[in-house]
Amino acid sequence: MTTLTILTGTTRGLGAAMAEQLAAQGEHLVTLSRKSSQALVDIAAAHGTSLTQLEVDLSDTPSVKHAASQLIALINGHSHVRFIHNAGVVKPISQSQHLTDLDAINDAFHVNITSAIFLTAHVLNSSPQATDRRVMLISSGAGRNASSGWAVYCATKAAMDRYAEAAQLDQGPRARIVSMAPGIIDTPMQETIRATSKDALPSLERFIGFKESNQLADPASVAQRLLKAIESDAFGSKIIDDIRQHHA
Ligand SMILES: NC(=O)c1ccc[n+]([C@@H]2O[C@H](COP(=O)([O-])OP(=O)(O)OC[C@H]3O[C@@H](n4cnc5c(N)ncnc54)[C@H](OP(=O)(O)O)[C@@H]3O)[C@@H](O)[C@H]2O)c1
């Protein structure tokens, strides 16, 4: 029995933490990121993990298509297949009357949800032999509760929740699909949020307060909980899920 995990967005933050832990598990890991990591190569080599790093810009259609075609051969033959879509962008952070940068809006949708839908299709379609297929889409509380300044981010993450529900209806017992909110984590994304103007993001002080009062979770411990959740028997029993509701 071999488990293949395909993970997006591994250069930093939560994705880097999950990639490091998966690279130390001695199974099979495929990363989809804009840049490969020598540190991951070293961890994988030390633990006998088979590692393939596909370089892909998830906002770029030809690049995503190429990565998807490379995935097909890599998935073949694995009985346990996991796809974790972690890559995400929080920008543009802006009041809705100023959301005039069409490229930025498109990039956010492409990275956060369009590529997730497309890659999930390839994972499902390329693994008919697999007996256990699980998809975890890293969503956000922002998809469940609106925040001023976050219209695009909220829309992409809400889309992720609804997509997960519809895709689960399609798949029935053939796959388990979960849209998982990870909580608020101390990553570069939070730095981006704190660097925004209050005009664009009226709740800016709340985010500064999370950092100052040490309320941001450690990426490594959230990564550990997410990787435990995806392997649990209960995974999939709640399609729209939140890791904070799982026991540590
Ligand atoms: N941090 C939080 O508090 C929080 C809260 C709720 C949900 N989340 C969600 O958790 C996930 C991880 O967040 P994070 O905080 O770790 O974010 P982060 O620190 O900003 O890291 C985002 C990751 O996504 C990758 N990415 C962005 N655009 C990409 C593109 N065009 N092509 C390929 N990769 C791309 C980045 O790679 P590059 O280095 O190439 O840009 C990076 O590896 C996201 O989906 C986020 O929405 C985070």
Ligand as a Chemical Component Dictionary entry (heavy atoms), coordinates in Angstrom:
data_LIG
# 
_chem_comp.id                   LIG 
_chem_comp.type                 NON-POLYMER 
_chem_comp.pdbx_formal_charge   0 
_chem_comp.three_letter_code    LIG 
# 
loop_
_chem_comp_atom.comp_id 
_chem_comp_atom.atom_id 
_chem_comp_atom.alt_atom_id 
_chem_comp_atom.type_symbol 
_chem_comp_atom.charge 
_chem_comp_atom.model_Cartn_x 
_chem_comp_atom.model_Cartn_y 
_chem_comp_atom.model_Cartn_z 
_chem_comp_atom.pdbx_ordinal 
LIG N1  N1  N 0  -2.499 32.377 7.238  1  
LIG C1  C1  C 0  -3.760 32.409 7.650  2  
LIG O1  O1  O 0  -4.079 32.985 8.701  3  
LIG C2  C2  C 0  -4.835 31.725 6.850  4  
LIG C3  C3  C 0  -6.136 31.754 7.345  5  
LIG C4  C4  C 0  -7.149 31.099 6.640  6  
LIG C5  C5  C 0  -6.845 30.421 5.478  7  
LIG N2  N2  N 1  -5.556 30.420 5.007  8  
LIG C6  C6  C 0  -5.301 29.693 3.761  9  
LIG O2  O2  O 0  -4.244 28.769 3.970  10 
LIG C7  C7  C 0  -3.511 28.585 2.753  11 
LIG C8  C8  C 0  -2.024 28.813 3.012  12 
LIG O3  O3  O 0  -1.903 30.157 3.479  13 
LIG P1  P1  P 0  -0.537 30.776 4.015  14 
LIG O4  O4  O 0  -0.931 31.654 5.126  15 
LIG O5  O5  O -1 0.478  29.735 4.193  16 
LIG O6  O6  O 0  -0.181 31.709 2.752  17 
LIG P2  P2  P 0  1.231  32.285 2.258  18 
LIG O7  O7  O 0  2.173  32.359 3.372  19 
LIG O8  O8  O 0  0.912  33.541 1.526  20 
LIG O9  O9  O 0  1.693  31.162 1.213  21 
LIG C9  C9  C 0  0.902  30.952 0.068  22 
LIG C10 C10 C 0  1.482  29.830 -0.781 23 
LIG O10 O10 O 0  0.709  29.815 -2.005 24 
LIG C11 C11 C 0  1.607  29.886 -3.085 25 
LIG N3  N3  N 0  1.099  30.572 -4.266 26 
LIG C12 C12 C 0  0.545  31.797 -4.338 27 
LIG N4  N4  N 0  0.339  32.123 -5.621 28 
LIG C13 C13 C 0  0.786  31.082 -6.371 29 
LIG C14 C14 C 0  0.853  30.826 -7.756 30 
LIG N5  N5  N 0  0.438  31.734 -8.673 31 
LIG N6  N6  N 0  1.370  29.654 -8.188 32 
LIG C15 C15 C 0  1.839  28.737 -7.290 33 
LIG N7  N7  N 0  1.803  28.927 -5.962 34 
LIG C16 C16 C 0  1.288  30.086 -5.510 35 
LIG C17 C17 C 0  2.801  30.685 -2.557 36 
LIG O11 O11 O 0  3.915  30.474 -3.402 37 
LIG P3  P3  P 0  4.876  31.676 -3.935 38 
LIG O12 O12 O 0  5.992  31.761 -2.938 39 
LIG O13 O13 O 0  5.323  31.215 -5.280 40 
LIG O14 O14 O 0  4.040  32.933 -3.994 41 
LIG C18 C18 C 0  2.940  30.080 -1.170 42 
LIG O15 O15 O 0  3.642  28.871 -1.221 43 
LIG C19 C19 C 0  -4.122 29.564 1.738  44 
LIG O16 O16 O 0  -5.028 28.887 0.913  45 
LIG C20 C20 C 0  -4.832 30.567 2.612  46 
LIG O17 O17 O 0  -5.901 31.197 1.948  47 
LIG C21 C21 C 0  -4.547 31.033 5.665  48 
# 
loop_
_chem_comp_bond.comp_id 
_chem_comp_bond.atom_id_1 
_chem_comp_bond.atom_id_2 
_chem_comp_bond.value_order 
_chem_comp_bond.pdbx_ordinal 
LIG N1  C1  SING 1  
LIG C1  O1  DOUB 2  
LIG C1  C2  SING 3  
LIG C2  C3  SING 4  
LIG C2  C21 DOUB 5  
LIG C3  C4  DOUB 6  
LIG C4  C5  SING 7  
LIG C5  N2  DOUB 8  
LIG N2  C6  SING 9  
LIG N2  C21 SING 10 
LIG C6  O2  SING 11 
LIG C6  C20 SING 12 
LIG O2  C7  SING 13 
LIG C7  C8  SING 14 
LIG C7  C19 SING 15 
LIG C8  O3  SING 16 
LIG O3  P1  SING 17 
LIG P1  O4  DOUB 18 
LIG P1  O5  SING 19 
LIG P1  O6  SING 20 
LIG O6  P2  SING 21 
LIG P2  O7  DOUB 22 
LIG P2  O8  SING 23 
LIG P2  O9  SING 24 
LIG O9  C9  SING 25 
LIG C9  C10 SING 26 
LIG C10 O10 SING 27 
LIG C10 C18 SING 28 
LIG O10 C11 SING 29 
LIG C11 N3  SING 30 
LIG C11 C17 SING 31 
LIG N3  C12 SING 32 
LIG N3  C16 SING 33 
LIG C12 N4  DOUB 34 
LIG N4  C13 SING 35 
LIG C13 C14 SING 36 
LIG C13 C16 DOUB 37 
LIG C14 N5  SING 38 
LIG C14 N6  DOUB 39 
LIG N6  C15 SING 40 
LIG C15 N7  DOUB 41 
LIG N7  C16 SING 42 
LIG C17 O11 SING 43 
LIG C17 C18 SING 44 
LIG O11 P3  SING 45 
LIG P3  O12 DOUB 46 
LIG P3  O13 SING 47 
LIG P3  O14 SING 48 
LIG C18 O15 SING 49 
LIG C19 O16 SING 50 
LIG C19 C20 SING 51 
LIG C20 O17 SING 52 
# 
